[in-house]
Amino acid sequence: MREYVLVLLVSAAITFLLTGLCRRIALRSGAVAQVRDRDVHTVPIPYFGGVAMLLGVAAAMGLAVHLPWLGRHVGVQHDTYAVLAGATVICVVGVLDDLIELNALAKFAGQICAAAVVVALGVKMLWIPLPNAIISLDNVASTAVTVFFVVLCTNAVNFVDGLDGLASGVVGIGALAFFLYSYYLASEQHLVLATTSSVITVALAGACLGFLPHNFSPARIFMGDSGAMLLGLLLATSTVSLTGQMDSEQVRNASDLIPAYLPLVLPLAVLALPLADLTLAVIRRTAAGRSPFSPDKQHLHHRLLKRGHTQRSAVTVMYVWTAVISGTVVSLGLLRNWWVLAVAGALVIATALVTVWGPRWWKHTGTGGDR
């Protein structure tokens, strides 16, 4: 565990220190988010936060493979470099988009290319749990499922990146939840505790932590597509890597299949709000006869602002929803007790009340504004 903490701290420190440099480079190169009708920010903000996050993650993961405990496991060494290769590709695609604004098809092709790099280097979804069986995937199915899952998570995070600190906070909370579960799962299944999944998620959480001071409202820098797509790819590959280092035969023979389901369910729980936003956007735009990729100002965070939430309170509400959903899933996997559902139900009700009535309460009490 101490080596994991070191990986997190290195990722956070490198990201924090390099974000200022990346901000200056973005200003000099003209990679700046101009104010558009659908945007919330009111002044141009530089991009390239994703570059700092990639460098922080790369430094932390590079350190991990040279540490005495983490580095001696072949799986960690191999998968780490494969994931970093895919992360570099997706970040380059994002940087190009931040500079010249690629069209939707070009970005989609770049996402597939990044996912294909990860697959080509051997990180693939090897099995999928069903109610009464574990389905082993052949090479073609494994490739298709992995690419689909990576592209799905990449776009989900990209869609939610609409308010200062939103994407980095949501993914950071989810990454910590996933790290705790993957570490516990390895322990419970008597597997090696040093897994690539744990390395990825703890480095990802560190990068989000290091970037947030620069990005929380009022933001001085945006992560841009280079960061949003990077976060989605890393979260997806942490799941894919975990299935590759987890013995499907051992899971198949276990009396309790919950450990098999949760590695696949948890990323979806973490991205529940972004995935819901993505689904609603596709339905909304298609029903209106527009392209699913055409931008609008009806995302979940826009709706929260229309209800009277400030940027900070809207972001905080989405943080809490992410923590409640991912925390419930992790708790069910760890404790498997009825009272977890009772507590989760109470938290859901409380969070829903704050989501709907919070702006009125804060207005009545004179609190909740951006300061």
Secondary structure, DSSP 8 states (H G I E B T S, - for coil): -HHHHHHHHHHHHHHHHHHHHHHHHHHHHT-EE---TT---SS-EE--HHHHHHHHHHHHHHHHTTSTTGGG-HHHHHHHHHHHHHHHHHHHHHHHHHHH---HHHHHHHHHHHHHHHHHTT----EEEETTEEEE--HHHHHHHHHHHHHHHHHHHHHH--STTHHHHHHHHHHHHHHHHHHHHHHHTT--S--HHHHHHHHHHHHHHHHHHHHSSS-S---HHHHHHHHHHHHHHHHHHHHHSS-HHHHHT-S--HHHHHHHHHHHHHTHHHHHHHHHHHHHHHHTTS-TT---S-SHHHHHHHTT--HHHHHHHHHHHHHHHHHHHHHHHHH--HHHHHHHHHHHHHHHHHHHHHHHHHHHHT-----
